[in-house]
């Protein structure tokens, strides 16, 4: 299911216009992104999903290691996890 299909399904289920459903979905994505980007909180909807920021340690991929090149720096990443329904 892509975004437009999700917006259409939400609009039908909630009996609102597609424009309103798209605005709510955009606001949800923006809010979750802002909270998770800060890194100090995670967003949880019990029984549905959890978004949190994780830390990836610095590493050197095999090809770069064999060729003696510089590796990848440590970085933060956003991660979503869907709970069992």
KEPAKOL-622419 format. One record per atom (N, C-alpha, C, O): residue in one letter; chain; atom name; x, y, z. Coordinates in nm, 2 decimals. Example, Ala and Ser with C-alpha at 12.3 -4.5 7.8 and 13.67 -1.06 7.14 Angstrom:
residues 2
SITE,r,c,a,east,north,up
SITE,A,A,N,1.32,-0.57,0.78;
SITE,A,A,CA,1.23,-0.45,0.78;
SITE,A,A,C,1.32,-0.33,0.78;
SITE,A,A,O,1.42,-0.33,0.85;
SITE,S,A,N,1.28,-0.22,0.71;
SITE,S,A,CA,1.37,-0.11,0.71;
SITE,S,A,C,1.29,0.00,0.79;
SITE,S,A,O,1.34,0.11,0.80;
***
This chain:
residues 85
SITE,r,c,a,east,north,up
SITE,X,A,N,0.08,-0.12,0.00;
SITE,X,A,CA,0.00,0.00,0.00;
SITE,X,A,C,0.09,0.12,0.00;
SITE,X,A,O,0.18,0.14,0.08;
SITE,X,A,N,0.07,0.21,-0.09;
SITE,X,A,CA,0.14,0.34,-0.10;
SITE,X,A,C,0.07,0.45,-0.02;
SITE,X,A,O,-0.04,0.43,0.03;
SITE,X,A,N,0.13,0.57,-0.02;
SITE,X,A,CA,0.07,0.68,0.06;
SITE,X,A,C,-0.07,0.71,0.01;
SITE,X,A,O,-0.16,0.73,0.09;
SITE,X,A,N,-0.09,0.73,-0.12;
SITE,X,A,CA,-0.22,0.77,-0.17;
SITE,X,A,C,-0.33,0.67,-0.14;
SITE,X,A,O,-0.44,0.70,-0.11;
SITE,X,A,N,-0.29,0.54,-0.15;
SITE,X,A,CA,-0.39,0.43,-0.11;
SITE,X,A,C,-0.42,0.44,0.04;
SITE,X,A,O,-0.53,0.42,0.08;
SITE,X,A,N,-0.32,0.46,0.12;
SITE,X,A,CA,-0.34,0.48,0.26;
SITE,X,A,C,-0.43,0.60,0.29;
SITE,X,A,O,-0.52,0.59,0.38;
SITE,X,A,N,-0.41,0.71,0.23;
SITE,X,A,CA,-0.49,0.83,0.25;
SITE,X,A,C,-0.63,0.80,0.21;
SITE,X,A,O,-0.73,0.84,0.28;
SITE,X,A,N,-0.65,0.73,0.10;
SITE,X,A,CA,-0.79,0.70,0.05;
SITE,X,A,C,-0.86,0.60,0.15;
SITE,X,A,O,-0.98,0.62,0.18;
SITE,X,A,N,-0.79,0.50,0.20;
SITE,X,A,CA,-0.84,0.41,0.30;
SITE,X,A,C,-0.88,0.48,0.43;
SITE,X,A,O,-0.99,0.46,0.49;
SITE,X,A,N,-0.79,0.57,0.48;
SITE,X,A,CA,-0.82,0.65,0.60;
SITE,X,A,C,-0.94,0.74,0.58;
SITE,X,A,O,-1.03,0.75,0.67;
SITE,X,A,N,-0.95,0.80,0.46;
SITE,X,A,CA,-1.06,0.89,0.43;
SITE,X,A,C,-1.20,0.82,0.43;
SITE,X,A,O,-1.29,0.86,0.49;
SITE,X,A,N,-1.19,0.70,0.37;
SITE,X,A,CA,-1.32,0.62,0.37;
SITE,X,A,C,-1.36,0.57,0.51;
SITE,X,A,O,-1.47,0.58,0.54;
SITE,X,A,N,-1.26,0.52,0.58;
SITE,X,A,CA,-1.29,0.47,0.72;
SITE,X,A,C,-1.33,0.57,0.81;
SITE,X,A,O,-1.43,0.55,0.89;
SITE,X,A,N,-1.27,0.69,0.81;
SITE,X,A,CA,-1.31,0.80,0.90;
SITE,X,A,C,-1.42,0.89,0.85;
SITE,X,A,O,-1.46,0.98,0.92;
SITE,X,A,N,-1.46,0.87,0.72;
SITE,X,A,CA,-1.57,0.95,0.66;
SITE,X,A,C,-1.53,1.09,0.66;
SITE,X,A,O,-1.61,1.18,0.69;
SITE,X,A,N,-1.41,1.12,0.61;
SITE,X,A,CA,-1.36,1.26,0.59;
SITE,X,A,C,-1.31,1.27,0.45;
SITE,X,A,O,-1.30,1.17,0.38;
SITE,X,A,N,-1.27,1.39,0.41;
SITE,X,A,CA,-1.22,1.41,0.27;
SITE,X,A,C,-1.07,1.35,0.26;
SITE,X,A,O,-1.01,1.34,0.37;
SITE,X,A,N,-1.03,1.32,0.14;
SITE,X,A,CA,-0.89,1.28,0.13;
SITE,X,A,C,-0.80,1.39,0.17;
SITE,X,A,O,-0.69,1.36,0.22;
SITE,X,A,N,-0.83,1.51,0.14;
SITE,X,A,CA,-0.75,1.62,0.18;
SITE,X,A,C,-0.73,1.63,0.33;
SITE,X,A,O,-0.61,1.65,0.38;
SITE,X,A,N,-0.83,1.61,0.40;
SITE,X,A,CA,-0.82,1.61,0.55;
SITE,X,A,C,-0.74,1.49,0.60;
SITE,X,A,O,-0.66,1.50,0.69;
SITE,X,A,N,-0.77,1.37,0.54;
SITE,X,A,CA,-0.69,1.25,0.58;
SITE,X,A,C,-0.54,1.27,0.55;
SITE,X,A,O,-0.46,1.23,0.63;
SITE,X,A,N,-0.51,1.33,0.44;
SITE,X,A,CA,-0.37,1.35,0.40;
SITE,X,A,C,-0.30,1.45,0.50;
SITE,X,A,O,-0.19,1.43,0.53;
SITE,X,A,N,-0.38,1.55,0.54;
SITE,X,A,CA,-0.33,1.65,0.63;
SITE,X,A,C,-0.30,1.58,0.77;
SITE,X,A,O,-0.19,1.61,0.83;
SITE,X,A,N,-0.38,1.50,0.81;
SITE,X,A,CA,-0.36,1.43,0.94;
SITE,X,A,C,-0.24,1.33,0.93;
SITE,X,A,O,-0.16,1.33,1.02;
SITE,X,A,N,-0.23,1.26,0.82;
SITE,X,A,CA,-0.12,1.17,0.80;
SITE,X,A,C,0.01,1.25,0.80;
SITE,X,A,O,0.11,1.21,0.85;
SITE,X,A,N,0.02,1.36,0.73;
SITE,X,A,CA,0.14,1.45,0.72;
SITE,X,A,C,0.17,1.50,0.86;
SITE,X,A,O,0.29,1.51,0.89;
SITE,X,A,N,0.07,1.54,0.94;
SITE,X,A,CA,0.10,1.59,1.07;
SITE,X,A,C,0.16,1.48,1.16;
SITE,X,A,O,0.25,1.51,1.24;
SITE,X,A,N,0.10,1.36,1.15;
SITE,X,A,CA,0.15,1.25,1.23;
SITE,X,A,C,0.30,1.22,1.19;
SITE,X,A,O,0.38,1.21,1.28;
SITE,X,A,N,0.33,1.21,1.06;
SITE,X,A,CA,0.47,1.19,1.02;
SITE,X,A,C,0.56,1.30,1.07;
SITE,X,A,O,0.67,1.27,1.11;
SITE,X,A,N,0.52,1.42,1.05;
SITE,X,A,CA,0.61,1.53,1.09;
SITE,X,A,C,0.63,1.53,1.25;
SITE,X,A,O,0.74,1.55,1.29;
SITE,X,A,N,0.53,1.51,1.32;
SITE,X,A,CA,0.54,1.51,1.47;
SITE,X,A,C,0.63,1.40,1.52;
SITE,X,A,O,0.72,1.42,1.60;
SITE,X,A,N,0.60,1.28,1.46;
SITE,X,A,CA,0.69,1.16,1.50;
SITE,X,A,C,0.83,1.19,1.46;
SITE,X,A,O,0.92,1.16,1.54;
SITE,X,A,N,0.86,1.24,1.34;
SITE,X,A,CA,0.99,1.27,1.30;
SITE,X,A,C,1.06,1.37,1.39;
SITE,X,A,O,1.18,1.35,1.42;
SITE,X,A,N,0.99,1.47,1.43;
SITE,X,A,CA,1.05,1.57,1.52;
SITE,X,A,C,1.09,1.51,1.65;
SITE,X,A,O,1.20,1.54,1.71;
SITE,X,A,N,1.00,1.44,1.71;
SITE,X,A,CA,1.02,1.38,1.84;
SITE,X,A,C,1.14,1.28,1.84;
SITE,X,A,O,1.22,1.28,1.93;
SITE,X,A,N,1.14,1.19,1.74;
SITE,X,A,CA,1.24,1.09,1.73;
SITE,X,A,C,1.37,1.15,1.70;
SITE,X,A,O,1.48,1.10,1.74;
SITE,X,A,N,1.38,1.26,1.62;
SITE,X,A,CA,1.50,1.32,1.58;
SITE,X,A,C,1.57,1.38,1.70;
SITE,X,A,O,1.70,1.38,1.70;
SITE,X,A,N,1.50,1.42,1.80;
SITE,X,A,CA,1.56,1.48,1.92;
SITE,X,A,C,1.65,1.37,1.99;
SITE,X,A,O,1.75,1.40,2.05;
SITE,X,A,N,1.60,1.24,1.98;
SITE,X,A,CA,1.68,1.13,2.03;
SITE,X,A,C,1.65,1.10,2.18;
SITE,X,A,O,1.70,1.00,2.23;
SITE,X,A,N,1.58,1.18,2.25;
SITE,X,A,CA,1.56,1.16,2.40;
SITE,X,A,C,1.43,1.09,2.43;
SITE,X,A,O,1.40,1.05,2.54;
SITE,X,A,N,1.34,1.08,2.33;
SITE,X,A,CA,1.21,1.01,2.35;
SITE,X,A,C,1.18,0.92,2.24;
SITE,X,A,O,1.24,0.92,2.13;
SITE,X,A,N,1.09,0.82,2.27;
SITE,X,A,CA,1.04,0.74,2.16;
SITE,X,A,C,0.89,0.76,2.16;
SITE,X,A,O,0.83,0.80,2.26;
SITE,X,A,N,0.83,0.73,2.04;
SITE,X,A,CA,0.69,0.75,2.02;
SITE,X,A,C,0.63,0.61,2.02;
SITE,X,A,O,0.67,0.52,1.94;
SITE,X,A,N,0.53,0.58,2.11;
SITE,X,A,CA,0.47,0.45,2.12;
SITE,X,A,C,0.32,0.46,2.11;
SITE,X,A,O,0.26,0.54,2.18;
SITE,X,A,N,0.26,0.38,2.02;
SITE,X,A,CA,0.12,0.36,2.02;
SITE,X,A,C,0.10,0.21,2.06;
SITE,X,A,O,0.12,0.12,1.98;
SITE,X,A,N,0.06,0.19,2.19;
SITE,X,A,CA,0.05,0.05,2.24;
SITE,X,A,C,-0.03,-0.04,2.15;
SITE,X,A,O,-0.14,-0.01,2.10;
SITE,X,A,N,0.02,-0.16,2.13;
SITE,X,A,CA,-0.04,-0.26,2.04;
SITE,X,A,C,-0.03,-0.23,1.89;
SITE,X,A,O,-0.09,-0.30,1.81;
SITE,X,A,N,0.04,-0.12,1.86;
SITE,X,A,CA,0.05,-0.09,1.71;
SITE,X,A,C,0.19,-0.07,1.67;
SITE,X,A,O,0.24,-0.15,1.59;
SITE,X,A,N,0.26,0.03,1.71;
SITE,X,A,CA,0.40,0.05,1.67;
SITE,X,A,C,0.48,0.14,1.77;
SITE,X,A,O,0.42,0.21,1.85;
SITE,X,A,N,0.61,0.14,1.75;
SITE,X,A,CA,0.70,0.22,1.83;
SITE,X,A,C,0.81,0.27,1.73;
SITE,X,A,O,0.86,0.20,1.65;
SITE,X,A,N,0.83,0.40,1.75;
SITE,X,A,CA,0.94,0.47,1.68;
SITE,X,A,C,1.04,0.51,1.78;
SITE,X,A,O,1.01,0.57,1.88;
SITE,X,A,N,1.17,0.49,1.75;
SITE,X,A,CA,1.28,0.54,1.84;
SITE,X,A,C,1.40,0.56,1.76;
SITE,X,A,O,1.42,0.50,1.66;
SITE,X,A,N,1.49,0.64,1.82;
SITE,X,A,CA,1.62,0.67,1.76;
SITE,X,A,C,1.72,0.57,1.81;
SITE,X,A,O,1.73,0.55,1.93;
SITE,X,A,N,1.80,0.51,1.73;
SITE,X,A,CA,1.90,0.41,1.77;
SITE,X,A,C,2.04,0.47,1.74;
SITE,X,A,O,2.05,0.56,1.65;
SITE,X,A,N,2.14,0.41,1.80;
SITE,X,A,CA,2.28,0.45,1.77;
SITE,X,A,C,2.35,0.34,1.70;
SITE,X,A,O,2.35,0.22,1.74;
SITE,X,A,N,2.41,0.37,1.58;
SITE,X,A,CA,2.49,0.27,1.51;
SITE,X,A,C,2.64,0.30,1.53;
SITE,X,A,O,2.68,0.41,1.51;
SITE,X,A,N,2.71,0.21,1.58;
SITE,X,A,CA,2.86,0.23,1.61;
SITE,X,A,C,2.93,0.24,1.47;
SITE,X,A,O,2.89,0.20,1.37;
SITE,X,A,N,3.05,0.30,1.49;
SITE,X,A,CA,3.14,0.32,1.37;
SITE,X,A,C,3.18,0.18,1.32;
SITE,X,A,O,3.19,0.09,1.40;
SITE,X,A,N,3.19,0.17,1.19;
SITE,X,A,CA,3.23,0.03,1.14;
SITE,X,A,C,3.30,0.05,1.01;
SITE,X,A,O,3.30,0.16,0.94;
SITE,X,A,N,3.37,-0.05,0.97;
SITE,X,A,CA,3.44,-0.06,0.84;
SITE,X,A,C,3.39,-0.17,0.76;
SITE,X,A,O,3.42,-0.29,0.79;
SITE,X,A,N,3.31,-0.15,0.65;
SITE,X,A,CA,3.26,-0.26,0.57;
SITE,X,A,C,3.38,-0.34,0.51;
SITE,X,A,O,3.49,-0.29,0.49;
SITE,X,A,N,3.35,-0.47,0.48;
SITE,X,A,CA,3.45,-0.56,0.44;
SITE,X,A,C,3.53,-0.51,0.32;
SITE,X,A,O,3.66,-0.52,0.32;
SITE,X,A,N,3.47,-0.46,0.21;
SITE,X,A,CA,3.54,-0.41,0.09;
SITE,X,A,C,3.63,-0.30,0.13;
SITE,X,A,O,3.75,-0.29,0.08;
SITE,X,A,N,3.59,-0.20,0.21;
SITE,X,A,CA,3.67,-0.09,0.25;
SITE,X,A,C,3.79,-0.14,0.33;
SITE,X,A,O,3.90,-0.09,0.32;
SITE,X,A,N,3.76,-0.23,0.42;
SITE,X,A,CA,3.87,-0.28,0.50;
SITE,X,A,C,3.97,-0.35,0.42;
SITE,X,A,O,4.09,-0.34,0.45;
SITE,X,A,N,3.93,-0.43,0.32;
SITE,X,A,CA,4.03,-0.50,0.24;
SITE,X,A,C,4.11,-0.40,0.15;
SITE,X,A,O,4.23,-0.43,0.13;
SITE,X,A,N,4.05,-0.29,0.11;
SITE,X,A,CA,4.12,-0.19,0.03;
SITE,X,A,C,4.19,-0.09,0.11;
SITE,X,A,O,4.26,0.00,0.06;
SITE,X,A,N,4.18,-0.10,0.25;
SITE,X,A,CA,4.25,0.00,0.33;
SITE,X,A,C,4.19,0.14,0.33;
SITE,X,A,O,4.26,0.24,0.36;
SITE,X,A,N,4.07,0.15,0.30;
SITE,X,A,CA,4.00,0.28,0.30;
SITE,X,A,C,3.93,0.31,0.43;
SITE,X,A,O,3.91,0.22,0.51;
SITE,X,A,N,3.89,0.44,0.45;
SITE,X,A,CA,3.83,0.48,0.57;
SITE,X,A,C,3.69,0.42,0.58;
SITE,X,A,O,3.62,0.40,0.48;
SITE,X,A,N,3.65,0.39,0.70;
SITE,X,A,CA,3.52,0.33,0.73;
SITE,X,A,C,3.41,0.44,0.74;
SITE,X,A,O,3.42,0.55,0.71;
SITE,X,A,N,3.29,0.39,0.79;
SITE,X,A,CA,3.18,0.48,0.82;
SITE,X,A,C,3.18,0.53,0.96;
SITE,X,A,O,3.21,0.45,1.05;
SITE,X,A,N,3.14,0.65,0.98;
SITE,X,A,CA,3.13,0.71,1.11;
SITE,X,A,C,3.01,0.66,1.18;
SITE,X,A,O,2.91,0.62,1.12;
SITE,X,A,N,3.02,0.68,1.32;
SITE,X,A,CA,2.90,0.64,1.40;
SITE,X,A,C,2.79,0.74,1.36;
SITE,X,A,O,2.81,0.85,1.32;
SITE,X,A,N,2.66,0.69,1.37;
SITE,X,A,CA,2.55,0.77,1.33;
SITE,X,A,C,2.43,0.73,1.41;
SITE,X,A,O,2.42,0.62,1.46;
SITE,X,A,N,2.33,0.82,1.41;
SITE,X,A,CA,2.20,0.79,1.47;
SITE,X,A,C,2.10,0.76,1.35;
SITE,X,A,O,2.12,0.81,1.24;
SITE,X,A,N,2.01,0.67,1.38;
SITE,X,A,CA,1.91,0.64,1.28;
SITE,X,A,C,1.78,0.63,1.34;
SITE,X,A,O,1.76,0.59,1.46;
SITE,X,A,N,1.67,0.65,1.26;
SITE,X,A,CA,1.54,0.64,1.31;
SITE,X,A,C,1.49,0.50,1.28;
SITE,X,A,O,1.52,0.45,1.17;
SITE,X,A,N,1.42,0.44,1.37;
SITE,X,A,CA,1.38,0.30,1.35;
SITE,X,A,C,1.23,0.29,1.40;
SITE,X,A,O,1.20,0.34,1.50;
SITE,X,A,N,1.15,0.22,1.32;
SITE,X,A,CA,1.02,0.19,1.35;
SITE,X,A,C,1.00,0.04,1.37;
SITE,X,A,O,1.06,-0.04,1.30;
SITE,X,A,N,0.91,0.01,1.47;
SITE,X,A,CA,0.89,-0.13,1.49;
SITE,X,A,C,0.74,-0.15,1.51;
SITE,X,A,O,0.67,-0.08,1.59;
SITE,X,A,N,0.68,-0.24,1.43;
SITE,X,A,CA,0.54,-0.27,1.44;
SITE,X,A,C,0.51,-0.38,1.54;
SITE,X,A,O,0.58,-0.48,1.53;
SITE,X,A,N,0.42,-0.36,1.63;
SITE,X,A,CA,0.38,-0.46,1.72;
SITE,X,A,C,0.28,-0.56,1.66;
SITE,X,A,O,0.22,-0.53,1.56;
SITE,X,A,N,0.27,-0.68,1.72;
SITE,X,A,CA,0.18,-0.77,1.67;
SITE,X,A,C,0.04,-0.73,1.70;
SITE,X,A,O,0.01,-0.69,1.81;
SITE,X,A,N,-0.05,-0.74,1.60;
SITE,X,A,CA,-0.19,-0.70,1.62;
SITE,X,A,C,-0.28,-0.82,1.65;
SITE,X,A,O,-0.40,-0.81,1.67;
***
